[in-house]
Amino acid sequence: MKRLLLLNGPNLNLLGKREPDVYGHTTLSSIVEELKIYVKKRQWELDAFQSNHEGELIDRIHQSDGKYKGIIFNPGGYTHTSVALRDAISSVDVPVIEVHLSNVYQRESFRHKSLLAPVCRGQISGLGAKGYFLAAQALMEEE
């Protein structure tokens, strides 16, 4: 069966509690469960992983080659700071779509620059949890 990997970076484990006016009230676990159902209906599988530690996210990206057809990645604050994650994405042959719940371009200016976007297949920003589903759809349609 074809597989996708969903990666979520720092502080996304607090979805539903952290700044609900920015990120909404939906929890990460409910997004993951709904996304698993969504891909399963299309004969795909989804593995999900969240970490507040950059190295753990890098390890998952490195391990993705040959195992996944695509990665849906919300890198959180690492979007704007992590050359190491950028290098990890560049080192694998798995397409990555960067997802952000909020519209980062309507927020503080330091959030306007993504170090990862240039090495990702695409970026979805500001559509809330729907962005994860749109990323999954795009990756499944590529196959």
C-alpha positions as CSV (number, residue, x, y, z in Angstrom):
1,M,0.0,0.0,0.0
2,K,1.2,3.5,-0.7
3,R,2.2,5.6,2.3
4,L,2.4,9.2,3.3
5,L,4.3,10.7,6.3
6,L,2.8,13.5,8.3
7,L,5.5,15.4,10.3
8,N,4.6,18.2,12.8
9,G,7.3,20.3,14.5
10,P,7.6,22.1,17.8
11,N,4.5,23.2,19.8
12,L,2.0,21.6,17.4
13,N,1.3,19.0,20.2
14,L,-0.4,22.0,21.9
15,L,-3.0,22.6,19.1
16,G,-6.4,23.3,20.5
17,K,-4.9,24.9,23.6
18,R,-2.1,27.2,22.2
19,E,-3.3,30.5,20.8
20,P,-6.7,29.2,19.6
21,D,-7.4,32.6,18.0
22,V,-4.5,31.9,15.6
23,Y,-4.4,28.1,15.4
24,G,-8.0,27.1,16.1
25,H,-9.5,24.7,18.6
26,T,-8.8,21.4,16.7
27,T,-6.3,19.2,18.4
28,L,-3.4,17.5,16.5
29,S,-4.7,14.1,17.4
30,S,-8.1,14.8,15.8
31,I,-6.4,16.1,12.6
32,V,-4.2,13.0,12.4
33,E,-7.2,10.6,12.9
34,E,-9.3,12.4,10.3
35,L,-6.4,12.5,7.8
36,K,-5.8,8.8,8.3
37,I,-9.4,8.1,7.4
38,Y,-9.2,10.5,4.4
39,V,-6.2,8.7,2.9
40,K,-7.4,5.2,3.7
41,K,-10.5,5.8,1.6
42,R,-8.1,6.3,-1.3
43,Q,-6.2,3.1,-0.5
44,W,-3.3,4.9,1.1
45,E,-1.8,4.8,4.6
46,L,-0.5,7.6,6.8
47,D,2.1,7.6,9.5
48,A,2.2,10.6,11.8
49,F,5.0,11.9,14.0
50,Q,5.3,15.1,16.0
51,S,8.4,16.3,17.8
52,N,9.7,19.4,19.5
53,H,13.2,18.3,18.6
54,E,14.8,19.2,15.3
55,G,17.0,16.1,15.2
56,E,14.1,13.7,15.5
57,L,12.4,15.4,12.6
58,I,15.6,15.2,10.5
59,D,15.9,11.5,11.3
60,R,12.3,10.8,10.1
61,I,13.0,12.7,6.9
62,H,16.2,10.7,6.3
63,Q,14.3,7.4,6.9
64,S,11.6,8.4,4.4
65,D,13.4,7.5,1.2
66,G,11.9,4.4,-0.4
67,K,9.3,4.1,2.3
68,Y,6.9,7.1,1.6
69,K,5.5,8.6,-1.6
70,G,5.3,12.0,0.1
71,I,5.7,14.0,3.3
72,I,3.2,16.5,4.6
73,F,5.3,18.8,6.9
74,N,4.3,21.5,9.3
75,P,7.7,22.5,10.7
76,G,6.3,25.2,13.0
77,G,8.9,27.7,14.1
78,Y,11.7,25.7,12.4
79,T,10.4,27.0,9.1
80,H,12.2,30.2,9.6
81,T,15.4,29.0,11.3
82,S,16.4,25.5,10.3
83,V,19.1,25.1,7.6
84,A,19.4,21.5,8.9
85,L,15.8,20.6,8.0
86,R,16.3,22.2,4.6
87,D,19.3,20.1,4.0
88,A,17.5,16.9,5.1
89,I,14.6,17.6,2.7
90,S,17.2,18.2,-0.1
91,S,18.9,14.9,0.7
92,V,15.9,12.7,0.0
93,D,13.9,11.8,-3.1
94,V,10.5,12.2,-1.4
95,P,8.3,15.2,-2.3
96,V,7.5,17.4,0.7
97,I,4.7,19.9,1.0
98,E,5.1,22.5,3.7
99,V,1.8,23.2,5.6
100,H,1.0,26.1,8.0
101,L,-2.3,26.4,9.8
102,S,-2.1,30.2,10.0
103,N,-1.3,32.6,7.2
104,V,2.3,33.2,8.1
105,Y,2.4,36.2,5.7
106,Q,-0.2,38.0,7.8
107,R,1.8,37.6,11.0
108,E,5.1,38.9,12.3
109,S,7.7,39.8,9.6
110,F,10.2,37.1,10.8
111,R,7.5,34.5,9.8
112,H,7.5,35.7,6.2
113,K,10.6,33.8,5.2
114,S,10.7,30.0,4.9
115,L,14.1,28.4,4.6
116,L,12.3,25.2,3.6
117,A,9.9,26.3,0.9
118,P,12.6,26.5,-1.9
119,V,13.3,22.8,-1.4
120,C,9.6,21.7,-1.0
121,R,7.2,20.7,-3.8
122,G,4.8,23.4,-2.5
123,Q,3.5,25.3,0.5
124,I,0.0,25.7,1.9
125,S,-0.6,28.5,4.4
126,G,-3.5,30.0,6.2
127,L,-6.2,27.4,5.5
128,G,-6.2,25.8,8.9
129,A,-6.4,22.0,9.2
130,K,-7.7,21.8,5.6
131,G,-4.2,22.5,4.5
132,Y,-3.1,19.0,5.6
133,F,-5.9,17.4,3.5
134,L,-5.0,19.5,0.4
135,A,-1.4,18.5,0.8
136,A,-2.4,14.8,1.0
137,Q,-4.6,15.1,-2.0
138,A,-1.8,16.7,-4.1
139,L,0.7,14.1,-3.1
140,M,-1.7,11.2,-3.8
141,E,-2.6,12.6,-7.2
142,E,1.0,12.8,-8.2
143,E,1.3,9.0,-7.8
